[in-house]
Amino acid sequence: MLVQGNTSKAGQLLEQGLQLTWIADEPLAASVCLEALAWIAATDNRMSRAAVLAGAAEGLGRAVGSSSSVLFHNLQKYHDKCKQLTRKALGDREFETLLRKGNHLDLQEAVAFALGTDSSAEK
């Protein structure tokens, strides 16, 4: 749905999936959901949110031994485009600051941020 342009429905489904990853304590699956939510945020011009979500996806993926939050290589182009757009909109310094904030979120904090129950990481 995301590739087809239905970001609203894709976002709803990803948020549902993210809730399940938290219940199941599955950080790698959560990182995939967070990554896609970052793409949606960038598409919707919510660049600060996109940077934090991308950082959270990277951090959770790394915490479980994955070298990337992009597990399916055919999706790498979306990851790259998201980071490029976000960095360009925010500037290098702000982008890196928000990416680091996301990197430091644990699973519960990342899910709370993504679901809108905690926006402190964006500040």
C-alpha positions in Angstrom: 0.0 0.0 0.0 2.9 2.4 0.7 4.4 1.8 -2.7 1.0 2.3 -4.2 0.6 5.7 -2.5 -1.9 4.9 0.1 0.1 6.2 3.0 -2.8 6.6 5.4 -3.9 2.9 5.2 -0.3 1.8 5.2 0.4 3.8 8.3 -2.6 2.4 10.1 -1.6 -1.2 9.3 2.0 -0.5 10.3 0.9 0.9 13.6 -1.2 -2.2 14.3 1.8 -4.3 13.4 4.0 -2.2 15.7 1.6 -2.8 18.6 1.9 -6.5 18.0 5.7 -6.4 17.9 5.7 -4.7 21.3 3.3 -7.3 22.8 5.5 -10.1 21.4 8.7 -8.3 22.4 10.0 -8.5 18.8 12.4 -5.6 18.2 13.6 -6.8 14.7 10.0 -6.8 13.4 9.4 -3.5 15.1 12.4 -2.0 13.3 10.8 -2.9 10.0 7.6 -1.2 10.9 9.5 1.8 12.2 11.5 2.1 9.0 8.3 2.1 6.9 6.7 4.6 9.2 9.8 6.8 8.7 9.2 6.6 4.9 5.6 7.7 5.4 6.6 10.6 7.7 9.1 11.8 5.1 6.5 11.5 2.3 4.1 13.5 4.5 6.8 16.2 5.0 7.1 15.3 8.8 10.9 15.3 8.6 11.7 15.5 12.3 9.5 12.5 12.9 11.0 10.7 10.0 14.5 11.2 11.4 13.6 9.9 14.8 11.8 6.9 13.4 14.7 6.0 11.1 17.1 6.3 14.0 14.8 4.1 16.1 14.6 1.5 13.3 18.4 1.4 13.0 19.0 1.2 16.7 16.5 -1.6 17.3 17.9 -3.5 14.3 21.4 -3.1 15.5 20.4 -4.2 19.1 19.4 -7.6 17.7 22.4 -8.0 15.5 21.1 -6.8 12.1 23.4 -4.6 10.1 20.5 -2.7 8.6 16.9 -1.8 9.3 16.2 -2.7 5.7 15.9 -6.5 5.7 14.6 -6.7 2.1 17.2 -5.3 -0.3 14.7 -4.3 -2.9 13.4 -1.7 -0.4 16.8 -0.1 0.1 15.9 2.7 -2.4 13.0 3.8 -0.1 15.3 3.9 2.9 17.9 5.9 0.9 15.3 8.4 -0.4 13.8 8.9 3.0 17.2 9.7 4.5 18.1 12.0 1.6 14.9 14.0 1.7 15.0 14.2 5.5 18.6 15.3 5.7 18.1 17.9 3.0 15.0 19.3 4.7 16.5 19.4 8.2 20.1 20.0 7.5 23.0 17.7 8.5 23.2 18.8 12.1 19.5 18.5 13.0 19.1 15.3 11.0 22.0 13.7 12.9 20.8 14.9 16.2 17.3 13.5 15.7 18.7 10.2 14.2 20.8 9.8 17.4 17.8 10.4 19.6 15.9 7.7 17.7 18.9 5.4 18.0 18.8 5.6 21.8 15.1 4.6 22.1 14.4 1.2 23.5 11.5 -0.9 22.1 8.9 0.5 24.4 10.0 4.1 23.9 10.2 3.7 20.1 6.7 2.2 19.9 5.3 5.0 22.2 6.9 7.6 20.0 5.7 6.0 16.7 2.1 5.7 18.1 2.1 9.2 19.3 1.9 8.5 23.0 5.3 10.1 23.6 6.7 12.9 21.4 9.7 13.8 23.7 12.2 12.3 21.2 11.2 14.8 18.6 12.0 17.8 20.7 
